[in-house]
Amino acid sequence: MNLKFKQNEKKIIKSINNANVFIQRKKEKELLENVGKIIKSIPPANFNDKKWFQKSFITGNQRDDLLASKGVFYITEGRKLFLDTTAGHYQMTWGYNHPFLMKNLNDALKMGIAWDCHSNIPGFFVKKLSEKIVQICTYGKTDDNILEIDNSLNTVLLGIATGSVACSTAMKLALNYFKQQKRDKKKIVFVSLNGNYHGTDFLMQRLRGMWDWIFSENLIFEAIEPNNIEELNNVFKKHGENIAGFFFEPVMMNREAILLDKDFVLEARKLTKSVDALMIVDEIQTCCWCPEIFMYKQFDVIPDILILGKGLTAGFHPLSCIVYKRKLDSLKQYDAISTNGNAPLPSFMALCCLHLVEKSAQKIKNLGSYYEKQLKKLVHEFPGLVTSIQGKGFLSGIKLRNQETALEFHRKCIKKGIWLRVHAYYQGHSTALTKFALVVSKNIIDFTTEKFREILKSL
Ligand SMILES: Cc1ncc(COP(=O)(O)O)c(C=O)c1O
């Protein structure tokens, strides 16, 4: 390495190298045997601290920070081996350093594919990715007629890096459409679901109840309970044509992995159509994690706007986009953009990721439902302790009897080297969350559910 490091930092780098050699050389079975253990062969080091971070980020045990990783495994600075059941921060579609993606990345670098460029000169891979996304939405069709079909997701705005910008871009399209179609309406209403998460943009946070004091009374945000058809009907009855858009996530990974019912989504489609409001599906969590690639297809609806991000590049580099019907195409070139949003190399990585999902569709389906079945057994084995299994396939929530139990379950999992998340910070929320990277195997699923069983027995 040509960079200059201090003596203690050289020790850190030695530790990283050793951890990497350890994790790369070990087979899945050996790694499973070591989950939760300290790997003593890795030399310890005095790792640098997080004191320069913002206060809210200086959480957790310093020794739990990442040292090296492979597939669904990682080793911490404290040299403990973890099994990651959440694909990083829900974005590493194929886990850490997937061999196919690594090989293609190396080939792409050798080929000289640029990391990034000006968004006015996107180049082959960015254009190819836009075509691929339309092709997935249109069940394989990409002839020019698709551009003429009104009810077709045929337009891609791909110049944005993060999901938050993608969500706010969708809202801008909805606002423009509202202005164009309903100029006489004095109030603009957005409907979403309680417990939603559409990113960190101001308006997206307003959708989940924040910043009420800075917005005018003309812009109304209504949140209803997921899957409550009565509330859905009431809100549409109350606001009618003042509604500009209805936002939802197919699986609410920020609200205990609640899966939306098909009936609810079909009713929402009917109601949005009846008042000419847009149906906006946020698939930042769900995209690339199901055999159909985009989960909206499971509801038999065509949304007006589809939002993609996170897993699209398998965590290589953030790249988000919205896909929508051509009649909504109202933004000017720089109205929604990120400097790194038209990047050729991340687009190439997204194409590789989509290729893997397409190739592995059957495996994703089989293993996803196997995992679901294994988790559901826990409801019968631990009645009164495990209340239900939520979500679908790999996006799953284990709902426990109450907040304390969920927090204790989470604490014990982390102690045993099983990395997962928990929603137990709001009244009534008591769910442990997993979203396995798609490299997961049957053995890993069996190992994990057995660990859950052991922990549940001890509660
Ligand atoms: C459903 C959903 N929408 C939007 C976002 C925001 O995406 P980003 O964090 O890339 O801005 C997230 C991120 O977690 C998400 O899960």
Ligand as a Chemical Component Dictionary entry (heavy atoms), coordinates in Angstrom:
data_LIG
# 
_chem_comp.id                   LIG 
_chem_comp.type                 NON-POLYMER 
_chem_comp.pdbx_formal_charge   0 
_chem_comp.three_letter_code    LIG 
# 
loop_
_chem_comp_atom.comp_id 
_chem_comp_atom.atom_id 
_chem_comp_atom.alt_atom_id 
_chem_comp_atom.type_symbol 
_chem_comp_atom.charge 
_chem_comp_atom.model_Cartn_x 
_chem_comp_atom.model_Cartn_y 
_chem_comp_atom.model_Cartn_z 
_chem_comp_atom.pdbx_ordinal 
LIG C1 C1 C 0 -38.519 1.590 1.656  1  
LIG C2 C2 C 0 -37.420 2.602 1.648  2  
LIG N1 N1 N 0 -37.582 3.748 0.981  3  
LIG C3 C3 C 0 -36.610 4.679 0.930  4  
LIG C4 C4 C 0 -35.407 4.497 1.572  5  
LIG C5 C5 C 0 -34.343 5.541 1.500  6  
LIG O1 O1 O 0 -33.253 5.107 0.750  7  
LIG P1 P1 P 0 -31.787 5.727 0.981  8  
LIG O2 O2 O 0 -31.374 5.328 2.365  9  
LIG O3 O3 O 0 -30.947 5.098 -0.092 10 
LIG O4 O4 O 0 -31.907 7.203 0.830  11 
LIG C6 C6 C 0 -35.190 3.311 2.284  12 
LIG C7 C7 C 0 -33.938 3.087 3.002  13 
LIG O5 O5 O 0 -33.850 2.322 3.926  14 
LIG C8 C8 C 0 -36.226 2.352 2.341  15 
LIG O6 O6 O 0 -36.093 1.211 3.019  16 
# 
loop_
_chem_comp_bond.comp_id 
_chem_comp_bond.atom_id_1 
_chem_comp_bond.atom_id_2 
_chem_comp_bond.value_order 
_chem_comp_bond.pdbx_ordinal 
LIG C1 C2 SING 1  
LIG C2 N1 SING 2  
LIG C2 C8 DOUB 3  
LIG N1 C3 DOUB 4  
LIG C3 C4 SING 5  
LIG C4 C5 SING 6  
LIG C4 C6 DOUB 7  
LIG C5 O1 SING 8  
LIG O1 P1 SING 9  
LIG P1 O2 DOUB 10 
LIG P1 O3 SING 11 
LIG P1 O4 SING 12 
LIG C6 C7 SING 13 
LIG C6 C8 SING 14 
LIG C7 O5 DOUB 15 
LIG C8 O6 SING 16 
# 
